[in-house]
């Protein structure tokens, strides 16, 4: 079956611009997660959705980052006034529910801020 | 895509040999541990997991060992194949939380 998909696969933007990154989870998965992965590092948690609501956004680095999941399926991670330090791979994962630990990851979106 | 883990510790093994990848985790309250494999340009792929009430779990060609006394986790891969070449991450999960905390990873290179 289809896995987690993310678009775009690559995004290059200029410092100060706004970007949106999209995640399509596996159908039927109620839990959705965003992680950020810098070069040479493991993924770092950003935010977790259970259904439509953000159950935990404690990993978002600052108020320039925001994520939504209005219908409990597709999610969009939004970054305002991008900075060069935001350059990373942004990974999305989904699971059957918060209590189901196996998280299935998408291929990621590589964001480069110039 | 750009490879992950350019500055990671590297384990180089001969094809057919066994591999052992180690991980030290940080939180003694963690009760669930997972190994992920990440190939260049792809997201992490689940390999095997273990809960804190176990010290060993086996899968197909893989075994995970957990030593809670010294907060150490290892992944053993039997008869390593070229397709096993990737970066391997351990992740821990605390108190039935949904949040995974990843280690820094090890690159596995398999020599033909």
Interface residues (C-beta under 8 A of the other chain):
Chain A: X4 X9 X31 X33 X35 X37 X39 X40 X41 X42 X43 X44 X45 X48 X55 X56 X59 X89 X91 X93 X95 X98 X99 X101 X102 X103 X104 X105 X106 X107 X108 X110
Chain B: X1 X2 X4 X5 X6 X7 X8 X32 X34 X36 X41 X42 X43 X44 X45 X46 X49 X89 X91 X93 X96 X98 X99 X100 X101 X102 X103 X104 X105
